Amino acid sequence: MIKNDIAKYVRELYRKAGYKVFNFTSNIKIRTKDWVDIVCVGHGRIILYEIKVGKDKCSPGQIETGIQLAACMAVSNQIVYAIISEKDYKEVAEKLLSPLDK
């Protein structure tokens, strides 16, 4: 399982649910340093995903971004940030869809 496969799964799942999906995985020419890999916007919610595969770990900048996003989550239940891997991406992505989104 590679990062692009996980990104494709998340993109397709959320697009089918009516979300606008922005993909910032490393194979995209425009890459914003320390930003998340996928942003899903729809139904009054923003869901942000960082994808980690194999032994890949968050950089210090990604950790700082995660801390800032966690602060946003603390004041709004409409913003969700998650780190997903090849072990849990399907379960997490499906669980974070609102029951109204399905």
MODELLER restraints for C-alpha pairs under 7 A, 6 or more apart:
rsr = mdl.restraints
at = mdl.atoms
rsr.add(forms.Gaussian(group=physical.xy_distance, feature=features.Distance(at['CA:1:A'], at['CA:86:A']), mean=6.40, stdev=0.5))
rsr.add(forms.Gaussian(group=physical.xy_distance, feature=features.Distance(at['CA:2:A'], at['CA:53:A']), mean=6.70, stdev=0.5))
rsr.add(forms.Gaussian(group=physical.xy_distance, feature=features.Distance(at['CA:3:A'], at['CA:51:A']), mean=6.66, stdev=0.5))
rsr.add(forms.Gaussian(group=physical.xy_distance, feature=features.Distance(at['CA:3:A'], at['CA:53:A']), mean=6.27, stdev=0.5))
rsr.add(forms.Gaussian(group=physical.xy_distance, feature=features.Distance(at['CA:6:A'], at['CA:89:A']), mean=6.93, stdev=0.5))
rsr.add(forms.Gaussian(group=physical.xy_distance, feature=features.Distance(at['CA:10:A'], at['CA:93:A']), mean=6.54, stdev=0.5))
rsr.add(forms.Gaussian(group=physical.xy_distance, feature=features.Distance(at['CA:11:A'], at['CA:21:A']), mean=6.13, stdev=0.5))
rsr.add(forms.Gaussian(group=physical.xy_distance, feature=features.Distance(at['CA:14:A'], at['CA:40:A']), mean=6.93, stdev=0.5))
rsr.add(forms.Gaussian(group=physical.xy_distance, feature=features.Distance(at['CA:15:A'], at['CA:21:A']), mean=6.63, stdev=0.5))
rsr.add(forms.Gaussian(group=physical.xy_distance, feature=features.Distance(at['CA:17:A'], at['CA:101:A']), mean=5.44, stdev=0.5))
rsr.add(forms.Gaussian(group=physical.xy_distance, feature=features.Distance(at['CA:17:A'], at['CA:102:A']), mean=5.99, stdev=0.5))
rsr.add(forms.Gaussian(group=physical.xy_distance, feature=features.Distance(at['CA:18:A'], at['CA:42:A']), mean=6.66, stdev=0.5))
rsr.add(forms.Gaussian(group=physical.xy_distance, feature=features.Distance(at['CA:19:A'], at['CA:40:A']), mean=5.95, stdev=0.5))
rsr.add(forms.Gaussian(group=physical.xy_distance, feature=features.Distance(at['CA:19:A'], at['CA:41:A']), mean=5.35, stdev=0.5))
rsr.add(forms.Gaussian(group=physical.xy_distance, feature=features.Distance(at['CA:19:A'], at['CA:42:A']), mean=4.44, stdev=0.5))
rsr.add(forms.Gaussian(group=physical.xy_distance, feature=features.Distance(at['CA:20:A'], at['CA:40:A']), mean=5.75, stdev=0.5))
rsr.add(forms.Gaussian(group=physical.xy_distance, feature=features.Distance(at['CA:20:A'], at['CA:41:A']), mean=5.17, stdev=0.5))
rsr.add(forms.Gaussian(group=physical.xy_distance, feature=features.Distance(at['CA:20:A'], at['CA:42:A']), mean=6.21, stdev=0.5))
rsr.add(forms.Gaussian(group=physical.xy_distance, feature=features.Distance(at['CA:21:A'], at['CA:39:A']), mean=5.77, stdev=0.5))
rsr.add(forms.Gaussian(group=physical.xy_distance, feature=features.Distance(at['CA:21:A'], at['CA:40:A']), mean=4.51, stdev=0.5))
rsr.add(forms.Gaussian(group=physical.xy_distance, feature=features.Distance(at['CA:21:A'], at['CA:41:A']), mean=6.38, stdev=0.5))
rsr.add(forms.Gaussian(group=physical.xy_distance, feature=features.Distance(at['CA:22:A'], at['CA:38:A']), mean=5.64, stdev=0.5))
rsr.add(forms.Gaussian(group=physical.xy_distance, feature=features.Distance(at['CA:22:A'], at['CA:39:A']), mean=5.07, stdev=0.5))
rsr.add(forms.Gaussian(group=physical.xy_distance, feature=features.Distance(at['CA:22:A'], at['CA:40:A']), mean=6.40, stdev=0.5))
rsr.add(forms.Gaussian(group=physical.xy_distance, feature=features.Distance(at['CA:23:A'], at['CA:37:A']), mean=6.00, stdev=0.5))
rsr.add(forms.Gaussian(group=physical.xy_distance, feature=features.Distance(at['CA:23:A'], at['CA:38:A']), mean=4.66, stdev=0.5))
rsr.add(forms.Gaussian(group=physical.xy_distance, feature=features.Distance(at['CA:23:A'], at['CA:39:A']), mean=6.64, stdev=0.5))
rsr.add(forms.Gaussian(group=physical.xy_distance, feature=features.Distance(at['CA:24:A'], at['CA:31:A']), mean=5.95, stdev=0.5))
rsr.add(forms.Gaussian(group=physical.xy_distance, feature=features.Distance(at['CA:24:A'], at['CA:36:A']), mean=6.91, stdev=0.5))
rsr.add(forms.Gaussian(group=physical.xy_distance, feature=features.Distance(at['CA:24:A'], at['CA:37:A']), mean=4.56, stdev=0.5))
rsr.add(forms.Gaussian(group=physical.xy_distance, feature=features.Distance(at['CA:24:A'], at['CA:38:A']), mean=5.75, stdev=0.5))
rsr.add(forms.Gaussian(group=physical.xy_distance, feature=features.Distance(at['CA:25:A'], at['CA:37:A']), mean=4.79, stdev=0.5))
rsr.add(forms.Gaussian(group=physical.xy_distance, feature=features.Distance(at['CA:34:A'], at['CA:61:A']), mean=5.08, stdev=0.5))
rsr.add(forms.Gaussian(group=physical.xy_distance, feature=features.Distance(at['CA:34:A'], at['CA:62:A']), mean=4.66, stdev=0.5))
rsr.add(forms.Gaussian(group=physical.xy_distance, feature=features.Distance(at['CA:34:A'], at['CA:65:A']), mean=6.67, stdev=0.5))
rsr.add(forms.Gaussian(group=physical.xy_distance, feature=features.Distance(at['CA:35:A'], at['CA:62:A']), mean=6.64, stdev=0.5))
rsr.add(forms.Gaussian(group=physical.xy_distance, feature=features.Distance(at['CA:35:A'], at['CA:65:A']), mean=6.84, stdev=0.5))
rsr.add(forms.Gaussian(group=physical.xy_distance, feature=features.Distance(at['CA:36:A'], at['CA:48:A']), mean=6.52, stdev=0.5))
rsr.add(forms.Gaussian(group=physical.xy_distance, feature=features.Distance(at['CA:36:A'], at['CA:49:A']), mean=5.87, stdev=0.5))
rsr.add(forms.Gaussian(group=physical.xy_distance, feature=features.Distance(at['CA:36:A'], at['CA:50:A']), mean=4.95, stdev=0.5))
rsr.add(forms.Gaussian(group=physical.xy_distance, feature=features.Distance(at['CA:37:A'], at['CA:49:A']), mean=5.85, stdev=0.5))
rsr.add(forms.Gaussian(group=physical.xy_distance, feature=features.Distance(at['CA:37:A'], at['CA:50:A']), mean=5.07, stdev=0.5))
rsr.add(forms.Gaussian(group=physical.xy_distance, feature=features.Distance(at['CA:37:A'], at['CA:51:A']), mean=6.35, stdev=0.5))
rsr.add(forms.Gaussian(group=physical.xy_distance, feature=features.Distance(at['CA:38:A'], at['CA:48:A']), mean=5.78, stdev=0.5))
rsr.add(forms.Gaussian(group=physical.xy_distance, feature=features.Distance(at['CA:38:A'], at['CA:49:A']), mean=5.09, stdev=0.5))
rsr.add(forms.Gaussian(group=physical.xy_distance, feature=features.Distance(at['CA:38:A'], at['CA:50:A']), mean=6.78, stdev=0.5))
rsr.add(forms.Gaussian(group=physical.xy_distance, feature=features.Distance(at['CA:39:A'], at['CA:46:A']), mean=6.97, stdev=0.5))
rsr.add(forms.Gaussian(group=physical.xy_distance, feature=features.Distance(at['CA:39:A'], at['CA:47:A']), mean=5.85, stdev=0.5))
rsr.add(forms.Gaussian(group=physical.xy_distance, feature=features.Distance(at['CA:39:A'], at['CA:48:A']), mean=4.56, stdev=0.5))
rsr.add(forms.Gaussian(group=physical.xy_distance, feature=features.Distance(at['CA:39:A'], at['CA:49:A']), mean=6.45, stdev=0.5))
rsr.add(forms.Gaussian(group=physical.xy_distance, feature=features.Distance(at['CA:40:A'], at['CA:46:A']), mean=5.68, stdev=0.5))
rsr.add(forms.Gaussian(group=physical.xy_distance, feature=features.Distance(at['CA:40:A'], at['CA:47:A']), mean=5.05, stdev=0.5))
rsr.add(forms.Gaussian(group=physical.xy_distance, feature=features.Distance(at['CA:40:A'], at['CA:48:A']), mean=6.30, stdev=0.5))
rsr.add(forms.Gaussian(group=physical.xy_distance, feature=features.Distance(at['CA:41:A'], at['CA:47:A']), mean=6.54, stdev=0.5))
rsr.add(forms.Gaussian(group=physical.xy_distance, feature=features.Distance(at['CA:44:A'], at['CA:78:A']), mean=6.74, stdev=0.5))
rsr.add(forms.Gaussian(group=physical.xy_distance, feature=features.Distance(at['CA:45:A'], at['CA:78:A']), mean=4.62, stdev=0.5))
rsr.add(forms.Gaussian(group=physical.xy_distance, feature=features.Distance(at['CA:45:A'], at['CA:79:A']), mean=5.89, stdev=0.5))
rsr.add(forms.Gaussian(group=physical.xy_distance, feature=features.Distance(at['CA:46:A'], at['CA:78:A']), mean=6.27, stdev=0.5))
rsr.add(forms.Gaussian(group=physical.xy_distance, feature=features.Distance(at['CA:46:A'], at['CA:79:A']), mean=4.87, stdev=0.5))
rsr.add(forms.Gaussian(group=physical.xy_distance, feature=features.Distance(at['CA:46:A'], at['CA:80:A']), mean=6.31, stdev=0.5))
rsr.add(forms.Gaussian(group=physical.xy_distance, feature=features.Distance(at['CA:47:A'], at['CA:79:A']), mean=5.89, stdev=0.5))
rsr.add(forms.Gaussian(group=physical.xy_distance, feature=features.Distance(at['CA:47:A'], at['CA:80:A']), mean=4.69, stdev=0.5))
rsr.add(forms.Gaussian(group=physical.xy_distance, feature=features.Distance(at['CA:47:A'], at['CA:81:A']), mean=5.91, stdev=0.5))
rsr.add(forms.Gaussian(group=physical.xy_distance, feature=features.Distance(at['CA:48:A'], at['CA:80:A']), mean=6.11, stdev=0.5))
rsr.add(forms.Gaussian(group=physical.xy_distance, feature=features.Distance(at['CA:48:A'], at['CA:81:A']), mean=4.70, stdev=0.5))
rsr.add(forms.Gaussian(group=physical.xy_distance, feature=features.Distance(at['CA:48:A'], at['CA:82:A']), mean=6.36, stdev=0.5))
rsr.add(forms.Gaussian(group=physical.xy_distance, feature=features.Distance(at['CA:49:A'], at['CA:81:A']), mean=5.93, stdev=0.5))
rsr.add(forms.Gaussian(group=physical.xy_distance, feature=features.Distance(at['CA:49:A'], at['CA:82:A']), mean=5.08, stdev=0.5))
rsr.add(forms.Gaussian(group=physical.xy_distance, feature=features.Distance(at['CA:49:A'], at['CA:83:A']), mean=5.71, stdev=0.5))
rsr.add(forms.Gaussian(group=physical.xy_distance, feature=features.Distance(at['CA:49:A'], at['CA:84:A']), mean=6.86, stdev=0.5))
rsr.add(forms.Gaussian(group=physical.xy_distance, feature=features.Distance(at['CA:50:A'], at['CA:82:A']), mean=6.35, stdev=0.5))
rsr.add(forms.Gaussian(group=physical.xy_distance, feature=features.Distance(at['CA:50:A'], at['CA:83:A']), mean=4.64, stdev=0.5))
rsr.add(forms.Gaussian(group=physical.xy_distance, feature=features.Distance(at['CA:50:A'], at['CA:84:A']), mean=6.22, stdev=0.5))
rsr.add(forms.Gaussian(group=physical.xy_distance, feature=features.Distance(at['CA:51:A'], at['CA:83:A']), mean=5.85, stdev=0.5))
rsr.add(forms.Gaussian(group=physical.xy_distance, feature=features.Distance(at['CA:51:A'], at['CA:84:A']), mean=5.04, stdev=0.5))
rsr.add(forms.Gaussian(group=physical.xy_distance, feature=features.Distance(at['CA:51:A'], at['CA:85:A']), mean=5.78, stdev=0.5))
rsr.add(forms.Gaussian(group=physical.xy_distance, feature=features.Distance(at['CA:52:A'], at['CA:84:A']), mean=6.18, stdev=0.5))
rsr.add(forms.Gaussian(group=physical.xy_distance, feature=features.Distance(at['CA:52:A'], at['CA:85:A']), mean=4.98, stdev=0.5))
rsr.add(forms.Gaussian(group=physical.xy_distance, feature=features.Distance(at['CA:53:A'], at['CA:85:A']), mean=5.50, stdev=0.5))
rsr.add(forms.Gaussian(group=physical.xy_distance, feature=features.Distance(at['CA:53:A'], at['CA:86:A']), mean=6.05, stdev=0.5))
rsr.add(forms.Gaussian(group=physical.xy_distance, feature=features.Distance(at['CA:69:A'], at['CA:81:A']), mean=6.55, stdev=0.5))
rsr.add(forms.Gaussian(group=physical.xy_distance, feature=features.Distance(at['CA:72:A'], at['CA:79:A']), mean=6.85, stdev=0.5))
rsr.add(forms.Gaussian(group=physical.xy_distance, feature=features.Distance(at['CA:73:A'], at['CA:79:A']), mean=5.37, stdev=0.5))
rsr.add(forms.Gaussian(group=physical.xy_distance, feature=features.Distance(at['CA:73:A'], at['CA:80:A']), mean=6.13, stdev=0.5))
